[in-house]
Structures are given as structure tokens and as C-alpha cells.
């Protein structure tokens, strides 16, 4: 099953953030995203105008709400920056990569 077909799982804490081989495996599944400091995922998306970028933010917001996993979103004219990590453990979990894959799918459709 691809990451974009899975669902985010609420983190209750007490689990270690992804590291090493596990982190590299997840990273390979969302190649357009950057892992920053082993702590969070980031990606910038480009659009032809403000309205398209805003529409994308609204679609991302709907998916985030459905998944119960919420990224930081920065909206500018023709650009949306996304940053996600699991706050409860202050690092990355599979849910961050699932959300990234779902956001990537939105952008490509």
C-alpha cells in the first residue's frame, strides 16, 4: 500500500522519532520533500497566482483535518511552503510521511 493510501495515526508520545534506515526508507517515498535536521519535512509548491495557491492551501487543510495531522502552511503569492513533524515527540513519524504523500498527490492532481 502506498503512503498516500494509508491514514495518519495519532501519536500519544513515548515512541522514538524515525532515524537511520527507517527514516531513509520513508524519505525515498516522498522524493520531492526535504528532511530538515532529521526533525521535520518541508516542501515548497509553486502556482501561477494567489488564488491557485490559496485553493491548494484549502485542499491541504481539508486533508489535514480529515487525517487529524496538521502541517504548518505558509501562503504567499504563487507559493505555498509546507512543514510537518509530530509535535508530541518533536520529530518525524510515519504519519508525517503519509501526510506529505497525500499533499504531493493533491499537488499533482
Helices and strands as residue ranges (DSSP letters): G 3-5, H 20-28, E 34-36, E 40-46, H 50-67, E 72-76, E 79-84, H 94-108
